[in-house]
Amino acid sequence: MLNQAKAQLHPSANVPVSAKSRFKKLKKMGENWQLYSLLLIPFVYVIVFHYIPMTGLVIAFKNYNVVQGVFNSKWVGLAHFERFFNSYDFWNVLKNTLTLSVYNLVVGFPAPIILALCINYLPSKRFKKLLQMTTYAPHFISIVVIAGIIVQLLSREGLVNNMLVALGGERINFLGTPEFFKSIYVFSGVWQQAGWGSIIYLAALSGIDPQLHEAARMDGANKLRRIWHIDIPGILPTIVILLIMDVGRIMNIGFQKVLLLQNPLNVSTSEVIDTYVYKVGIISGMPNFSYAAAIGLFKSIIGVILIIAVNRIARKVNDTSLW
């Protein structure tokens, strides 16, 4: 009788805890519907432009015909994958892609970290802002323009060769020498992207407690010791997250700048998977969209495997991961 009386006085007492929490969440969502409506825009964008198009991956297992459509084309299974793995160019384009990607990761990934640490210790705020602006400005230059600048600088009649001749040296065919291509690609990319990438690390550095630096200075620690013991541990979670994401994109070296800098003399080292797909699967005399889709799916699977593996390693080593 006493319990029934309590239930009548407090009806919510009979409601399960999970139902209560669900009701509170729904009520809170109703109170903040404006924020959730803003969140709906990127959510719809991801669904429409990233998930729905994934249904088109089925053409990697078919002989896609424009007239028959995606779902009515003939099913061929793994034939396009076998064709790619058995092709004469497979090992060469795979080696070039991995070499260029790893080289770009080893050189390009630390560059914005080092730049951010250097900018962070500049005493003049005005010079710091000027340096930030000049270093991330190349990010906004078109890749076509960047490639044009590289060609003009490194061609046989370009500025670099003219300087070499003026100094008593000989002209070097930079763009025609296969061994030079990877370094040209990587270091031009560092110049273009390092300043932009440093913005994230500067934001992470601004979140470090200044009292740690004050205490370190009182103990006699110089800048290098403070960077090693305070700054790097402070931004390490950010470094790990961005490293995981970069490793996941290791097969996506891109084809625009590679294609623009590519020529018959350096094609042995500049032909990567993306340019191979573009030439063989799309712009060839008989474009094969199924073959191109199969190669793209192969790249995506490798990227997923890498990002899962690196994420698990990072979680075990540093307790920092994407999920």
LINSUL-V840570 format. One record per residue. N is the residue number from 1. RES is the residue in one letter. SS is DSSP state (helix for helix, strand for strand, loop for the rest). PHI is phi as a letter, one per 20 degrees, with the letter a starting at -180 (none if undefined). D_LAST is the distance of its C-alpha to the last C-alpha in Angstrom with 2 decimals. Layout:
# LINSUL-V840570
n:N res:RES ss:SS phi:PHI d_last:D_LAST
n:N res:RES ss:SS phi:PHI d_last:D_LAST
This chain:
# LINSUL-V840570
n:1 res:M ss:loop phi:none d_last:50.49
n:2 res:L ss:helix phi:f d_last:48.76
n:3 res:N ss:helix phi:f d_last:45.28
n:4 res:Q ss:helix phi:f d_last:46.59
n:5 res:A ss:helix phi:f d_last:47.97
n:6 res:K ss:helix phi:f d_last:44.65
n:7 res:A ss:helix phi:f d_last:42.88
n:8 res:Q ss:helix phi:f d_last:45.48
n:9 res:L ss:helix phi:f d_last:45.14
n:10 res:H ss:loop phi:c d_last:41.30
n:11 res:P ss:helix phi:f d_last:40.10
n:12 res:S ss:helix phi:f d_last:36.43
n:13 res:A ss:helix phi:f d_last:36.80
n:14 res:N ss:helix phi:e d_last:36.78
n:15 res:V ss:loop phi:f d_last:33.54
n:16 res:P ss:loop phi:g d_last:30.57
n:17 res:V ss:helix phi:f d_last:27.89
n:18 res:S ss:helix phi:f d_last:25.19
n:19 res:A ss:helix phi:f d_last:27.63
n:20 res:K ss:helix phi:f d_last:28.28
n:21 res:S ss:helix phi:f d_last:24.68
n:22 res:R ss:helix phi:f d_last:24.33
n:23 res:F ss:helix phi:f d_last:27.57
n:24 res:K ss:helix phi:f d_last:26.51
n:25 res:K ss:helix phi:f d_last:23.36
n:26 res:L ss:helix phi:f d_last:25.59
n:27 res:K ss:helix phi:f d_last:28.17
n:28 res:K ss:helix phi:f d_last:25.83
n:29 res:M ss:helix phi:f d_last:24.62
n:30 res:G ss:helix phi:f d_last:28.31
n:31 res:E ss:helix phi:f d_last:29.12
n:32 res:N ss:loop phi:d d_last:26.56
n:33 res:W ss:helix phi:f d_last:27.14
n:34 res:Q ss:helix phi:f d_last:27.78
n:35 res:L ss:helix phi:f d_last:24.25
n:36 res:Y ss:helix phi:f d_last:22.81
n:37 res:S ss:helix phi:f d_last:25.38
n:38 res:L ss:helix phi:f d_last:24.22
n:39 res:L ss:helix phi:f d_last:20.61
n:40 res:L ss:helix phi:f d_last:22.22
n:41 res:I ss:helix phi:f d_last:23.50
n:42 res:P ss:helix phi:f d_last:20.34
n:43 res:F ss:helix phi:f d_last:19.00
n:44 res:V ss:helix phi:f d_last:22.30
n:45 res:Y ss:helix phi:g d_last:22.23
n:46 res:V ss:helix phi:f d_last:18.96
n:47 res:I ss:helix phi:f d_last:20.35
n:48 res:V ss:helix phi:f d_last:23.79
n:49 res:F ss:helix phi:d d_last:23.22
n:50 res:H ss:helix phi:c d_last:20.02
n:51 res:Y ss:helix phi:e d_last:19.82
n:52 res:I ss:helix phi:f d_last:23.52
n:53 res:P ss:helix phi:f d_last:24.68
n:54 res:M ss:helix phi:f d_last:22.57
n:55 res:T ss:helix phi:f d_last:25.40
n:56 res:G ss:helix phi:f d_last:27.56
n:57 res:L ss:helix phi:f d_last:25.88
n:58 res:V ss:helix phi:f d_last:28.40
n:59 res:I ss:helix phi:f d_last:31.05
n:60 res:A ss:helix phi:f d_last:29.62
n:61 res:F ss:helix phi:d d_last:31.20
n:62 res:K ss:strand phi:c d_last:34.40
n:63 res:N ss:strand phi:e d_last:37.37
n:64 res:Y ss:strand phi:f d_last:36.65
n:65 res:N ss:strand phi:c d_last:39.82
n:66 res:V ss:loop phi:f d_last:40.03
n:67 res:V ss:loop phi:f d_last:42.87
n:68 res:Q ss:loop phi:f d_last:41.26
n:69 res:G ss:strand phi:n d_last:37.87
n:70 res:V ss:strand phi:f d_last:34.33
n:71 res:F ss:strand phi:e d_last:34.74
n:72 res:N ss:strand phi:d d_last:38.40
n:73 res:S ss:strand phi:f d_last:38.27
n:74 res:K ss:strand phi:f d_last:39.06
n:75 res:W ss:strand phi:f d_last:36.30
n:76 res:V ss:loop phi:c d_last:36.27
n:77 res:G ss:loop phi:m d_last:33.13
n:78 res:L ss:loop phi:e d_last:31.88
n:79 res:A ss:helix phi:f d_last:35.03
n:80 res:H ss:helix phi:f d_last:33.50
n:81 res:F ss:helix phi:f d_last:30.87
n:82 res:E ss:helix phi:f d_last:33.77
n:83 res:R ss:helix phi:f d_last:35.81
n:84 res:F ss:helix phi:f d_last:33.23
n:85 res:F ss:helix phi:f d_last:32.67
n:86 res:N ss:helix phi:e d_last:36.46
n:87 res:S ss:loop phi:f d_last:37.38
n:88 res:Y ss:loop phi:f d_last:39.21
n:89 res:D ss:loop phi:e d_last:36.75
n:90 res:F ss:helix phi:g d_last:33.51
n:91 res:W ss:helix phi:f d_last:33.32
n:92 res:N ss:helix phi:f d_last:34.60
n:93 res:V ss:helix phi:f d_last:32.17
n:94 res:L ss:helix phi:f d_last:29.20
n:95 res:K ss:helix phi:f d_last:30.45
n:96 res:N ss:helix phi:f d_last:31.06
n:97 res:T ss:helix phi:f d_last:27.64
n:98 res:L ss:helix phi:f d_last:25.80
n:99 res:T ss:helix phi:f d_last:28.33
n:100 res:L ss:helix phi:f d_last:28.15
n:101 res:S ss:helix phi:f d_last:24.35
n:102 res:V ss:helix phi:f d_last:24.05
n:103 res:Y ss:helix phi:g d_last:27.02
n:104 res:N ss:helix phi:f d_last:25.54
n:105 res:L ss:helix phi:f d_last:22.23
n:106 res:V ss:helix phi:f d_last:24.24
n:107 res:V ss:helix phi:e d_last:26.65
n:108 res:G ss:helix phi:e d_last:24.85
n:109 res:F ss:helix phi:f d_last:21.56
n:110 res:P ss:helix phi:f d_last:23.37
n:111 res:A ss:helix phi:g d_last:26.03
n:112 res:P ss:helix phi:f d_last:24.43
n:113 res:I ss:helix phi:f d_last:23.27
n:114 res:I ss:helix phi:f d_last:26.88
n:115 res:L ss:helix phi:f d_last:28.33
n:116 res:A ss:helix phi:f d_last:26.36
n:117 res:L ss:helix phi:f d_last:27.47
n:118 res:C ss:helix phi:f d_last:31.03
n:119 res:I ss:helix phi:f d_last:31.15
n:120 res:N ss:helix phi:f d_last:29.82
n:121 res:Y ss:loop phi:d d_last:32.85
n:122 res:L ss:loop phi:f d_last:35.49
n:123 res:P ss:loop phi:f d_last:38.09
n:124 res:S ss:loop phi:e d_last:39.31
n:125 res:K ss:helix phi:f d_last:37.14
n:126 res:R ss:helix phi:f d_last:39.26
n:127 res:F ss:helix phi:f d_last:38.85
n:128 res:K ss:helix phi:f d_last:35.10
n:129 res:K ss:helix phi:f d_last:34.85
n:130 res:L ss:helix phi:f d_last:37.22
n:131 res:L ss:helix phi:f d_last:35.23
n:132 res:Q ss:helix phi:g d_last:31.96
n:133 res:M ss:helix phi:f d_last:33.79
n:134 res:T ss:helix phi:f d_last:35.43
n:135 res:T ss:helix phi:e d_last:32.35
n:136 res:Y ss:helix phi:e d_last:30.09
n:137 res:A ss:helix phi:f d_last:33.06
n:138 res:P ss:helix phi:g d_last:32.94
n:139 res:H ss:helix phi:f d_last:29.59
n:140 res:F ss:helix phi:e d_last:31.64
n:141 res:I ss:loop phi:e d_last:34.16
n:142 res:S ss:loop phi:f d_last:34.13
n:143 res:I ss:helix phi:f d_last:33.28
n:144 res:V ss:helix phi:f d_last:36.77
n:145 res:V ss:helix phi:f d_last:38.33
n:146 res:I ss:helix phi:g d_last:36.36
n:147 res:A ss:helix phi:f d_last:37.57
n:148 res:G ss:helix phi:f d_last:41.07
n:149 res:I ss:helix phi:f d_last:41.06
n:150 res:I ss:helix phi:f d_last:40.01
n:151 res:V ss:helix phi:f d_last:42.75
n:152 res:Q ss:helix phi:f d_last:45.33
n:153 res:L ss:helix phi:f d_last:44.52
n:154 res:L ss:helix phi:d d_last:44.34
n:155 res:S ss:loop phi:f d_last:46.95
n:156 res:R ss:loop phi:f d_last:50.22
n:157 res:E ss:loop phi:d d_last:51.97
n:158 res:G ss:loop phi:e d_last:49.06
n:159 res:L ss:helix phi:f d_last:48.89
n:160 res:V ss:helix phi:f d_last:47.39
n:161 res:N ss:helix phi:f d_last:50.07
n:162 res:N ss:helix phi:f d_last:52.79
n:163 res:M ss:helix phi:f d_last:51.79
n:164 res:L ss:helix phi:f d_last:51.85
n:165 res:V ss:helix phi:f d_last:55.34
n:166 res:A ss:helix phi:f d_last:56.51
n:167 res:L ss:loop phi:e d_last:55.47
n:168 res:G ss:loop phi:n d_last:57.43
n:169 res:G ss:loop phi:e d_last:54.66
n:170 res:E ss:loop phi:d d_last:54.29
n:171 res:R ss:loop phi:f d_last:52.21
n:172 res:I ss:loop phi:d d_last:48.94
n:173 res:N ss:loop phi:e d_last:47.47
n:174 res:F ss:loop phi:g d_last:43.86
n:175 res:L ss:loop phi:f d_last:42.56
n:176 res:G ss:loop phi:e d_last:44.69
n:177 res:T ss:loop phi:d d_last:43.56
n:178 res:P ss:helix phi:g d_last:40.58
n:179 res:E ss:helix phi:f d_last:39.56
n:180 res:F ss:helix phi:e d_last:39.14
n:181 res:F ss:helix phi:f d_last:36.91
n:182 res:K ss:helix phi:f d_last:33.50
n:183 res:S ss:helix phi:f d_last:34.35
n:184 res:I ss:helix phi:f d_last:35.72
n:185 res:Y ss:helix phi:f d_last:32.62
n:186 res:V ss:helix phi:f d_last:30.15
n:187 res:F ss:helix phi:f d_last:32.18
n:188 res:S ss:helix phi:f d_last:33.10
n:189 res:G ss:helix phi:f d_last:29.42
n:190 res:V ss:helix phi:f d_last:28.84
n:191 res:W ss:helix phi:f d_last:31.76
n:192 res:Q ss:helix phi:f d_last:30.45
n:193 res:Q ss:helix phi:d d_last:26.75
n:194 res:A ss:helix phi:f d_last:26.65
n:195 res:G ss:helix phi:f d_last:27.96
n:196 res:W ss:helix phi:f d_last:25.58
n:197 res:G ss:helix phi:f d_last:22.52
n:198 res:S ss:helix phi:f d_last:23.95
n:199 res:I ss:helix phi:f d_last:23.66
n:200 res:I ss:helix phi:f d_last:19.96
n:201 res:Y ss:helix phi:f d_last:20.79
n:202 res:L ss:helix phi:f d_last:23.91
n:203 res:A ss:helix phi:f d_last:22.06
n:204 res:A ss:helix phi:f d_last:19.80
n:205 res:L ss:helix phi:f d_last:23.07
n:206 res:S ss:helix phi:f d_last:24.77
n:207 res:G ss:loop phi:e d_last:22.44
n:208 res:I ss:loop phi:f d_last:23.66
n:209 res:D ss:loop phi:f d_last:26.34
n:210 res:P ss:helix phi:f d_last:29.78
n:211 res:Q ss:helix phi:f d_last:31.26
n:212 res:L ss:helix phi:f d_last:29.44
n:213 res:H ss:helix phi:f d_last:31.35
n:214 res:E ss:helix phi:f d_last:34.55
n:215 res:A ss:helix phi:f d_last:34.36
n:216 res:A ss:helix phi:f d_last:33.73
n:217 res:R ss:helix phi:f d_last:36.71
n:218 res:M ss:helix phi:f d_last:38.89
n:219 res:D ss:loop phi:e d_last:38.08
n:220 res:G ss:loop phi:n d_last:39.22
n:221 res:A ss:loop phi:f d_last:35.96
n:222 res:N ss:loop phi:e d_last:36.37
n:223 res:K ss:helix phi:f d_last:33.92
n:224 res:L ss:helix phi:f d_last:32.51
n:225 res:R ss:helix phi:f d_last:31.84
n:226 res:R ss:helix phi:f d_last:30.18
n:227 res:I ss:helix phi:f d_last:27.95
n:228 res:W ss:helix phi:f d_last:26.97
n:229 res:H ss:helix phi:d d_last:26.55
n:230 res:I ss:helix phi:d d_last:25.45
n:231 res:D ss:helix phi:f d_last:24.17
n:232 res:I ss:helix phi:f d_last:22.01
n:233 res:P ss:helix phi:f d_last:20.23
n:234 res:G ss:helix phi:f d_last:19.87
n:235 res:I ss:helix phi:d d_last:18.17
n:236 res:L ss:helix phi:g d_last:16.25
n:237 res:P ss:helix phi:g d_last:12.74
n:238 res:T ss:helix phi:f d_last:13.80
n:239 res:I ss:helix phi:f d_last:15.23
n:240 res:V ss:helix phi:f d_last:12.25
n:241 res:I ss:helix phi:f d_last:10.05
n:242 res:L ss:helix phi:f d_last:13.24
n:243 res:L ss:helix phi:f d_last:14.05
n:244 res:I ss:helix phi:f d_last:11.06
n:245 res:M ss:helix phi:f d_last:12.07
n:246 res:D ss:helix phi:f d_last:15.68
n:247 res:V ss:helix phi:f d_last:15.41
n:248 res:G ss:helix phi:f d_last:14.05
n:249 res:R ss:loop phi:e d_last:17.22
n:250 res:I ss:loop phi:f d_last:19.49
n:251 res:M ss:loop phi:e d_last:21.57
n:252 res:N ss:loop phi:d d_last:22.11
n:253 res:I ss:loop phi:f d_last:24.69
n:254 res:G ss:loop phi:n d_last:26.49
n:255 res:F ss:loop phi:c d_last:30.15
n:256 res:Q ss:helix phi:f d_last:31.94
n:257 res:K ss:helix phi:f d_last:32.79
n:258 res:V ss:helix phi:f d_last:33.14
n:259 res:L ss:helix phi:f d_last:35.55
n:260 res:L ss:helix phi:f d_last:37.48
n:261 res:L ss:helix phi:e d_last:38.01
n:262 res:Q ss:loop phi:e d_last:38.73
n:263 res:N ss:loop phi:b d_last:42.35
n:264 res:P ss:loop phi:g d_last:44.30
n:265 res:L ss:loop phi:e d_last:44.69
n:266 res:N ss:loop phi:d d_last:41.01
n:267 res:V ss:helix phi:f d_last:39.57
n:268 res:S ss:helix phi:f d_last:39.26
n:269 res:T ss:helix phi:d d_last:36.36
n:270 res:S ss:helix phi:d d_last:35.16
n:271 res:E ss:loop phi:f d_last:34.68
n:272 res:V ss:loop phi:d d_last:30.93
n:273 res:I ss:helix phi:g d_last:29.29
n:274 res:D ss:helix phi:f d_last:29.08
n:275 res:T ss:helix phi:f d_last:32.77
n:276 res:Y ss:helix phi:f d_last:33.75
n:277 res:V ss:helix phi:f d_last:32.22
n:278 res:Y ss:helix phi:f d_last:33.91
n:279 res:K ss:helix phi:f d_last:37.25
n:280 res:V ss:helix phi:e d_last:37.37
n:281 res:G ss:helix phi:e d_last:35.43
n:282 res:I ss:helix phi:c d_last:36.39
n:283 res:I ss:loop phi:e d_last:39.45
n:284 res:S ss:loop phi:f d_last:41.45
n:285 res:G ss:loop phi:g d_last:44.73
n:286 res:M ss:loop phi:c d_last:43.11
n:287 res:P ss:loop phi:f d_last:39.53
n:288 res:N ss:loop phi:c d_last:37.23
n:289 res:F ss:helix phi:f d_last:34.22
n:290 res:S ss:helix phi:f d_last:33.09
n:291 res:Y ss:helix phi:f d_last:33.13
n:292 res:A ss:helix phi:f d_last:31.13
n:293 res:A ss:helix phi:f d_last:28.52
n:294 res:A ss:helix phi:f d_last:28.29
n:295 res:I ss:helix phi:f d_last:27.69
n:296 res:G ss:helix phi:f d_last:25.06
n:297 res:L ss:helix phi:f d_last:23.24
n:298 res:F ss:helix phi:g d_last:23.59
n:299 res:K ss:helix phi:f d_last:21.99
n:300 res:S ss:helix phi:f d_last:19.00
n:301 res:I ss:helix phi:f d_last:18.52
n:302 res:I ss:helix phi:f d_last:18.76
n:303 res:G ss:helix phi:f d_last:16.20
n:304 res:V ss:helix phi:f d_last:13.60
n:305 res:I ss:helix phi:f d_last:14.55
n:306 res:L ss:helix phi:f d_last:14.36
n:307 res:I ss:helix phi:f d_last:10.95
n:308 res:I ss:helix phi:f d_last:9.55
n:309 res:A ss:helix phi:f d_last:12.02
n:310 res:V ss:helix phi:f d_last:11.45
n:311 res:N ss:helix phi:f d_last:7.71
n:312 res:R ss:helix phi:f d_last:8.98
n:313 res:I ss:helix phi:f d_last:11.94
n:314 res:A ss:helix phi:f d_last:10.48
n:315 res:R ss:helix phi:f d_last:8.66
n:316 res:K ss:helix phi:f d_last:12.12
n:317 res:V ss:helix phi:e d_last:14.25
n:318 res:N ss:helix phi:c d_last:13.08
n:319 res:D ss:loop phi:l d_last:10.48
n:320 res:T ss:loop phi:c d_last:8.56
n:321 res:S ss:loop phi:b d_last:5.46
n:322 res:L ss:loop phi:f d_last:3.81
n:323 res:W ss:loop phi:b d_last:0.00
